[in-house]
Amino acid sequence: MLGGAPAFSEPLHVGRPSVLRPHRVLELIGGALDRRVLTHGGPLLREFERAVAAVAGVAHCVATCNATVAMQLLVRALGLRGEVVMPSWTFIATAHALQWEGLTPVFCDVDPRTGNLDPRSVAELITPRTSAIAAVHMWGVPAPAPQLTSLAREHGLRLYFDSAHAIASRCDGRPVGGHGAAEVFSFHATKLVNAFEGGAVVTGDGDLAERVRAMRDYGRNGDGTVGMLGLNAKMTEPSAAMGLASLEDLDELLALHRERHEHYAAGLCGVPGVRLRDPAPLESNRSYVVVEVDPEAAGLTRDELRAVLHAENVLARDHFHPGCHRSEPYRRAPRRHTPRSLTATEALSERVLVLPTGTSLRNEDAGRVCEVIGEAVRRAPAVRAWASSRTPAAPHR
Ligand SMILES: *Cc1c(COP(=O)(O)O)cnc(C)c1O
C-alpha cells in the first residue's frame, strides 16, 4: 500500500469464471463432437433447458446465446410498446435491450437498503405510454415481486425480471424464475452458472415460450415454416455442455459462495465505515460480495479504497457506476425519462465496491483482503495523501 510488495502476487478478479470440473465439461463436449450435433436444439441444449426450468421451478425454458438478446426477444414476444420503467441501478444491458428494440427505458430509483427498484419510484413514472415494468434482482437480492405484481396489475402493465444475477436465489418464498410474465437468466462466463456465453427466458406461459423459441431460430416454427420475424439467438451444444456441467455443481457453488461471504463478514466486522451489504441472507444466492464505504466513518472514499486495493492486486470493481441514467446514450435523453435526480442510485454508485469471490479465491484470501481494507482504514490519512499524490491510473475495467 505505502511501499513494499503487493499483498497478492497475482491479481484477484471479480467474476473469474468458476469451473469446478473441467474434465466433465470436456466429456460432454466430446459427446457433441462424436454425434456431430454442434448446435440447433441438440440433446445437450434440451437437457440444459430442462435443468434450468427445474431450478427455476417453471414449466418452460428457452436458452439463447446470451441474456441481452434473450431480453430483446422477450420484449418483442410480449409485444411491448412505448416506455418501460426499469431501475437505473443495473448493468447497462437491461436498458440497451429495450432501446435496441425501439422502446424507451424510463429510469426509476432504488431502495438503498436492497439496491432493487423501489415500487414507489416506479409508480411515479407510470404514464399512458408505459407498457411494462422491468425489474432486476440486483446482486442476487430478490426484487419486491409481490408489490410489483400488484402495481403492474393495477395499471394493466406487463412485468418481467432481468434475473442475470439471481439463479438459485429465492423471491417471495419461491425460486427466482417464476415471477411476472417471464424472467431472464444470464450464463455469461462471470455469472454463478456459466455456459461461456448464454442466457434463457423462463416462464410459465407456454404461448410466450413458443414465440421466443421461434424468434430465437429466424422466426421458424417447430415444423420449419417461417411464422414471424426472428433472429439467430441459438445456444450452441458446447455452451450447453458448459452450462450443464456448471449446473451439476450448483449446490457446491452455492455452498462455496456462502462460505466466502461469511469469511468476508467476519473479516470486515469492526472495520469502521466499510460494511458488507447482505440485505437478504436467506434468499440471495450471495454470488456477489458488495461492500459500502461511508467516507465519513472510514476516512476514505470508495475510490480511494479501490485505488489501495488495486495497488495490492485486488481488482475490486465499482459496478454499476454511474447508473444507466448518467451513461451514454441515456444521459442525453429527454428530461422526462429521468424526471428528478435518482438520489439513492447516485449515492450507491459513489459508495459501493464489489470484491473478488468464488472458486478462484480461498477463504484465507478473503481474510487477507479484509486485513488490507482494515489497514487502509486505520492509516486513512496516509492513504489519502498517497492517493492524491499519484497520477490517477485508469481503473481496471
Ligand atoms: C450480465 C448481465 C446482463 C447481460 O447478460 P449477457 O448474458 O452478458 O448478455 C444483463 N443484466 C445484468 C444485470 C447483468 O449483470
The ligand as an SDF file (V2000), in Angstrom:
LIG
                    3D

 15 15  0  0  0  0  0  0  0  0999 V2000
  -24.5570   -9.8580  -17.1680 C   0  0  0  0  0  0  0  0  0  0  0  0
  -25.7950   -9.0670  -17.1160 C   0  0  0  0  0  0  0  0  0  0  0  0
  -26.6200   -8.9320  -18.2430 C   0  0  0  0  0  0  0  0  0  0  0  0
  -26.2070   -9.3610  -19.6150 C   0  0  0  0  0  0  0  0  0  0  0  0
  -26.0440  -10.7290  -19.7500 O   0  0  0  0  0  0  0  0  0  0  0  0
  -25.3270  -11.2870  -21.0550 P   0  0  0  0  0  0  0  0  0  0  0  0
  -25.5900  -12.7640  -20.9640 O   0  0  0  0  0  0  0  0  0  0  0  0
  -23.8690  -10.9540  -20.9040 O   0  0  0  0  0  0  0  0  0  0  0  0
  -25.9220  -10.6650  -22.2420 O   0  0  0  0  0  0  0  0  0  0  0  0
  -27.8380   -8.2800  -18.0890 C   0  0  0  0  0  0  0  0  0  0  0  0
  -28.2190   -7.7570  -16.9220 N   0  0  0  0  0  0  0  0  0  0  0  0
  -27.4420   -7.8350  -15.8150 C   0  0  0  0  0  0  0  0  0  0  0  0
  -27.9480   -7.2500  -14.5350 C   0  0  0  0  0  0  0  0  0  0  0  0
  -26.1850   -8.4630  -15.8950 C   0  0  0  0  0  0  0  0  0  0  0  0
  -25.3890   -8.4910  -14.8310 O   0  0  0  0  0  0  0  0  0  0  0  0
  1  2  1  0
  2  3  1  0
  2 14  2  0
  3  4  1  0
  3 10  2  0
  4  5  1  0
  5  6  1  0
  6  7  2  0
  6  8  1  0
  6  9  1  0
 10 11  1  0
 11 12  2  0
 12 13  1  0
 12 14  1  0
 14 15  1  0
M  END
$$$$
